[in-house]
């Protein structure tokens, strides 16, 4: 395995643990909120908003993991009739396009999180700044870009191996 493959695998391991922690935290928060609401009569004020933020983070992390494992839905009806070499070329082109798109989204995401508009947004129930919570978007783009580059390197390697 090459360096980028090792980095991608390490990131996927970290993402899996982060998703487990987020899921446990989400369930714990909702359970605590229900208990507080019905047993004490005083719900946790920020629980619903924090739970929504946790679900957004979980969705982005799960999407990055799915890019690592190549678990996205793909339409291969046309590609399946191509000869093996053409399939490898299409695979390489697809990963180049995905990597380019993620790189552009990463650049835009960093600019967005650092923008004055986001800087002034606050969570209504707590008054906390939203910017730290919005960082999931550039984090997702960076992690998914690493996974996409790993697939790109593998696709290029498969193409070179086949060509020689």
ZIFEN-V17154 format. One record per residue. N is the residue number from 1. PHI is phi in whole degrees, 0 to 359 (none if undefined). OMEGA is omega in radians with two decimals (NA if undefined). Layout:
BEGIN
N_PHI_OMEGA ; N_PHI_OMEGA
END
This chain:
BEGIN
1_none_-3.13 ; 2_277_-3.10 ; 3_300_-3.12 ; 4_293_3.08 ; 5_294_3.09 ; 6_296_3.11 ; 7_297_3.13 ; 8_297_3.12 ; 9_296_3.10 ; 10_296_3.08 ; 11_297_3.13 ; 12_298_3.09 ; 13_298_3.12 ; 14_297_3.13 ; 15_295_3.10 ; 16_297_3.10 ; 17_294_3.11 ; 18_298_3.13 ; 19_293_3.08 ; 20_295_3.13 ; 21_296_3.12 ; 22_297_-3.13 ; 23_295_3.11 ; 24_296_3.10 ; 25_297_3.12 ; 26_298_-3.14 ; 27_297_3.12 ; 28_298_3.14 ; 29_295_3.14 ; 30_295_3.12 ; 31_298_3.12 ; 32_297_3.14 ; 33_294_3.11 ; 34_297_3.12 ; 35_299_3.14 ; 36_295_-3.11 ; 37_294_-3.00 ; 38_265_-3.14 ; 39_266_-3.08 ; 40_252_-3.14 ; 41_84_-3.13 ; 42_227_-3.13 ; 43_291_3.04 ; 44_285_-2.99 ; 45_301_-3.04 ; 46_269_-2.99 ; 47_299_-3.08 ; 48_293_-3.14 ; 49_291_3.11 ; 50_294_3.10 ; 51_297_3.11 ; 52_296_3.10 ; 53_297_3.13 ; 54_297_3.12 ; 55_293_3.09 ; 56_296_3.10 ; 57_301_-3.13 ; 58_299_3.13 ; 59_296_3.13 ; 60_295_3.13 ; 61_296_3.12 ; 62_296_3.10 ; 63_294_3.09 ; 64_297_3.09 ; 65_298_-3.13 ; 66_293_3.06 ; 67_291_3.10 ; 68_300_-3.08 ; 69_271_-3.09 ; 70_57_-3.08 ; 71_263_3.12 ; 72_285_3.09 ; 73_286_3.12 ; 74_228_3.08 ; 75_260_-3.03 ; 76_243_-3.08 ; 77_305_-3.14 ; 78_285_-3.09 ; 79_296_-3.12 ; 80_297_3.13 ; 81_271_3.11 ; 82_287_3.00 ; 83_293_-3.07 ; 84_308_-3.12 ; 85_295_3.13 ; 86_295_3.08 ; 87_298_3.13 ; 88_294_3.10 ; 89_294_3.11 ; 90_298_3.11 ; 91_301_3.11 ; 92_298_-3.14 ; 93_298_3.13 ; 94_298_-3.13 ; 95_291_3.04 ; 96_297_3.14 ; 97_296_3.12 ; 98_296_3.14 ; 99_296_3.10 ; 100_298_3.13 ; 101_298_3.14 ; 102_294_3.09 ; 103_296_3.10 ; 104_295_3.11 ; 105_294_3.09 ; 106_297_3.12 ; 107_299_3.14 ; 108_294_-3.14 ; 109_295_3.10 ; 110_295_3.11 ; 111_298_-3.13 ; 112_294_-3.12 ; 113_296_-3.13 ; 114_273_-3.07 ; 115_286_3.12 ; 116_299_-3.14 ; 117_299_-3.13 ; 118_288_-3.11 ; 119_302_-3.08 ; 120_266_3.14 ; 121_288_3.14 ; 122_228_3.02 ; 123_284_-3.01 ; 124_301_-3.01 ; 125_283_-3.08 ; 126_243_-3.06 ; 127_82_3.12 ; 128_291_3.05 ; 129_292_3.13 ; 130_276_-3.05 ; 131_308_3.12 ; 132_298_3.13 ; 133_286_-3.14 ; 134_284_-3.13 ; 135_295_3.12 ; 136_300_-3.11 ; 137_295_3.08 ; 138_293_3.08 ; 139_297_3.10 ; 140_301_-3.11 ; 141_299_-3.14 ; 142_295_-3.13 ; 143_294_3.13 ; 144_296_3.09 ; 145_295_3.08 ; 146_299_3.13 ; 147_297_-3.13 ; 148_294_3.11 ; 149_296_3.07 ; 150_301_3.12 ; 151_294_3.11 ; 152_297_3.11 ; 153_297_3.13 ; 154_294_3.13 ; 155_296_3.11 ; 156_294_3.11 ; 157_297_3.12 ; 158_295_3.13 ; 159_291_3.13 ; 160_293_3.14 ; 161_297_-3.12 ; 162_289_-3.09 ; 163_289_-3.08 ; 164_270_NA
END
